[in-house]
Every structure is written in structure tokens, then in C-alpha cells.
């Protein structure tokens, strides 16, 4: 913590929480991208994608991020190639 300043303390707590959330969102986006690439972008016929989207919803990941990850996986958007090992 950073001394007596209320706003400095809030800043440090928020930085830590945002870093944690960002790391989780990145991991979930990668999983969604790989699932969309391997089984298609429709969660109705792709159970792995459906499960990844459910995990993202549980983590309160914005749907814009989910849709962008699906588009990246299906090739509609350029992106980095992630493959499941």
C-alpha cells in the first residue's frame, strides 16, 4: 500500500485487480479462438466453444471480446495462431 493517500491506495488495488482480470480475459480469449478455429464459430454445433463462452460469461468477460475472439478464430479478423497442444 502507498501510505495515507486514499486515492493512491485505490489506484494500487485497482491496478492489481485489473492486471488479474486482464490475464484471465487473455487466457479465455485464447481458448475461445482455438475452439472456434478447430470446430467452427457456431456454439450450437461446437461444444468446446460453448463451454469456453460459458467460462467467459462466468468471469464477466464482455461479449464484444468474446465475439472478437470467435471472429479471430474463424479467420474473419487477422490474429495470432494459437493451437491446442
matplotlib code that plots the C-alpha trace (Angstrom):
import matplotlib.pyplot as plt

x = [0.0, 1.0, 0.8, -2.1, -3.5, -6.9, -6.7, -3.2, -4.4, -7.4, -5.0, -2.8, -5.7, -7.3, -4.0, -3.7, -7.3, -7.1, -3.9, -5.5, -8.7, -6.7, -4.7, -7.8, -9.5, -6.5, -6.5, -10.2, -9.9, -7.2, -9.3, -12.3, -10.1, -8.7, -12.1, -13.6, -10.7, -11.0, -14.8, -16.3, -17.7, -21.2, -21.6, -24.7, -22.6, -19.2, -19.4, -15.9, -16.7, -19.9, -18.0, -15.4, -18.1, -19.8, -16.5, -16.1, -19.6, -18.9, -15.8, -17.9, -15.9, -17.5, -19.4, -17.5, -14.3, -15.9, -17.3, -13.9, -12.1, -14.6, -14.1, -10.3, -10.6, -12.8, -10.5, -12.7, -10.2, -6.4, -4.7, -2.0, -2.3, -2.9, -3.1, -4.2, -1.4]
y = [0.0, 3.6, 5.5, 7.6, 8.8, 7.2, 7.6, 6.2, 3.1, 2.8, 3.1, 0.3, -2.0, -1.3, -1.9, -5.3, -6.2, -5.0, -7.0, -10.1, -9.6, -8.9, -12.1, -14.1, -12.5, -13.1, -16.8, -17.1, -15.3, -17.7, -20.7, -19.3, -18.6, -22.1, -23.7, -21.6, -22.5, -26.2, -26.6, -23.6, -20.4, -21.7, -22.6, -24.7, -27.3, -26.7, -27.9, -26.8, -23.3, -23.3, -24.3, -21.6, -19.0, -20.2, -19.8, -16.3, -15.3, -16.6, -14.4, -11.4, -11.1, -8.5, -10.1, -7.8, -9.5, -13.0, -12.1, -10.7, -13.9, -16.0, -13.9, -14.2, -18.0, -18.3, -16.1, -13.1, -11.0, -11.3, -12.5, -14.8, -18.5, -20.4, -24.2, -26.5, -28.8]
z = [0.0, -0.5, 2.7, 3.7, 0.4, -0.2, -4.0, -4.2, -2.3, -4.6, -7.6, -6.4, -5.6, -9.0, -10.8, -9.2, -9.9, -13.5, -14.1, -12.7, -14.8, -17.9, -17.6, -17.1, -20.1, -22.3, -21.3, -22.1, -25.4, -26.5, -25.5, -27.5, -30.5, -30.6, -30.1, -32.9, -35.2, -34.6, -34.5, -36.2, -34.9, -34.0, -30.3, -31.2, -33.0, -31.2, -27.6, -26.8, -27.9, -26.0, -22.8, -23.4, -23.8, -20.6, -18.7, -20.2, -19.0, -15.5, -15.5, -16.6, -19.9, -22.2, -25.1, -27.5, -26.5, -26.9, -30.4, -31.4, -30.3, -32.3, -35.4, -34.9, -34.7, -37.8, -39.8, -40.2, -38.3, -38.5, -35.4, -33.9, -34.5, -31.2, -31.4, -28.7, -27.6]

ax = plt.figure().add_subplot(projection="3d")
ax.plot(x, y, z, "-o")
ax.set_aspect("equal")
plt.show()
